[in-house]
């Protein structure tokens, strides 16, 4: 195997892509589930544990850093340092060309990490991982996405596409049946950063019209779709009665409800069998959720969802399940948890006060 197939000229087909086409379908390796994340986040263990519970036989990889390395052995997934995949001609070219393009009110640093650069480079890390480990296809989700079902059974739905999309159609995410499409995207990112007129136009737009915006990997994906033919499909398209959630706190034609923080989220009912359902606002039909994107919601939401999935995996529920309309919603479970947390916090405070008086 070549050290890095992307060393070939931009118009060339990678040796990796050719091997994918030549390999018999039944000999292809299982499509891994990939997450990229820097630093520690309270929700990350819930995400990875749930993905492992629902996909016990699939490769699940976190491309992370030293700070989240402990999660690998703790949650039964493979942790790899993304810095170990920072090599090759394509990524060297990106590092040479990259510059921050953002409005005056946008902040691209998170702690000491250039977050804006990271969201681009993570795709180069992913591609190098795929080449190094000979994976012809893959799943990729943002690290705040809970995977609720076995993904293998859903892959055939997307075989005819270059990729699936999330972020309301603005970003590459979900399933990519042929990883050579990712190589195409990376080459295009470098083309954009080498286009001075394009970058200056973007900078003027942010300076004059959108001071809180930036040019990021979603912008690059949108530009790719403008300039080239990309056969993609929204991952939250309902197929065979199920869908992949784009963002829990966005409507997308579904019924909504409020949680204890007053934030609105989709009305999602949870079964004791680890199933999750949302409801079409017009038809009122139930739709099973294969994933939940939990951006911008309290971390307790991850805990509630994880607990429901564990009920199924640990076979805590027996007998016939409840009708869907009698299942608790995520909001109801959050209110319940919030109530008990407040009671516990109040009890602890009173206990501390009593001990102080006793002394």
Secondary structure, 3 states (H helix, E strand, C coil): CCCCHHHCCCCCCCHHHHHHHHCCHHHCCCCEEEEECCCCCCCHHHHHHHHHHHCCCCCEEEEECHHHCCHHHHHCCEEEEHHHHCCCHHHHHHHHHCCCCECCCCCCEECCEEHHHHHHHHHHHHHHHHHHHCCCCEEECCCCEEECCCCHHHHHHHCCCCEEEECCCCEECEEECCCHHHHHHHHHHHHHHCCHHHHHHHHHHHHHCCCCCECCHHHHHHHHHHHCCCCEEECCCCECCEEECCCCCCCCCECEEECCCCCEEECCEECCCCCEEEEECCCCCEEEEEEEECCCCCHHHHHHHHHHHHHHHCCCCCCCCCCHHHCEEHHHHHHHHHHHHHHHHHHHHHHHHHHHHHC
